Amino acid sequence: MKFFIDTANIEEIKAANALGVLAGVTTNPSLVAKEGVSFHDRLREITTEVTSGSVSAEVIAEDAEGMIEEGKELAAIAPNITVKVPMTLEGLKAVKAFSDLNIKTNVTLIFNANQALLAARAGATYVSPFLGRLDDIGHNGMELIATIAEIFDRHEVKTEIIAASIRHPLHVTEAALNGAHISTIPYNVLEQLVKHPLTDQGIERFLADWNNANK
Ligand code: E4P
C-alpha cells in the first residue's frame, strides 16, 4: 500500500515529501478553501516544486459538461494532475469522457461497493471510499474497503482503491490489510504513524547509556 497526503497545505506536503514515502496528494474543495489561495496556483506549486506523483484536484461543476471543461483545465496544469470527480450520474459520464482523453480520474465520495464498481467500469483510475465518514454514522468503513478489494480482485478490475477519510493510525493498518492500494492521510495522522512510546523510551535509554559510558 502506498501513501498519499490529504491536504492542500504546501508546508505539510513538503514535510511529508521530505520523509521519502510520499506517492501522491489528494485535495478537496474544503481543504483548498482552508488555505485561502488560488487553487490553480497551489496546484502549480505542488506539481512543480514538490511531487511528480498523482495530485488529485476536484471539480466543482455538477453537470458532466461543466466537469469535463473544468477537468481539462485542471489536467492542463501538469501531467500528474488527477481529476477528482464526485460519484454521481453526471460524474460517471465525465469519468468516461476523461478516460477517453487519457486523463486520470479519482472518483470521490464512494460509500458503497456498487458505486466503486460503476466508477471503475466508467474508466476511473482511482476510487476513494470514505472510511471515517462511514464510521461517523455507525457503519463499518473498513468492511467497504475489503468488499471493494474482493470485487476488484475477482473481476480483475485495474482501478486502484484509495482509502480516504482516514482518522487514525489503525485505519491505515487495516486499510493495508484489507486491500487498499493507497491510503490518503492527513499530516497529523502521518506524524502519529511514526510515533511509538517504546521507540522514544529506547532512544532516551540508548543516549543515557552512551553518555554514561563516555563521561
Ligand atoms: C479524500 O480524498 C478526501 O479529501 C478526504 O479523505 C476526506 O476526509 P474527511 O472525511 O476527513 O473530510
Residues whose N, C-alpha, C, O or C-beta is under 5 A from the ligand:
A	BS01	E4P	D6 T26 T27 N28 S128 G132 R133 A164 S165 I166 T184
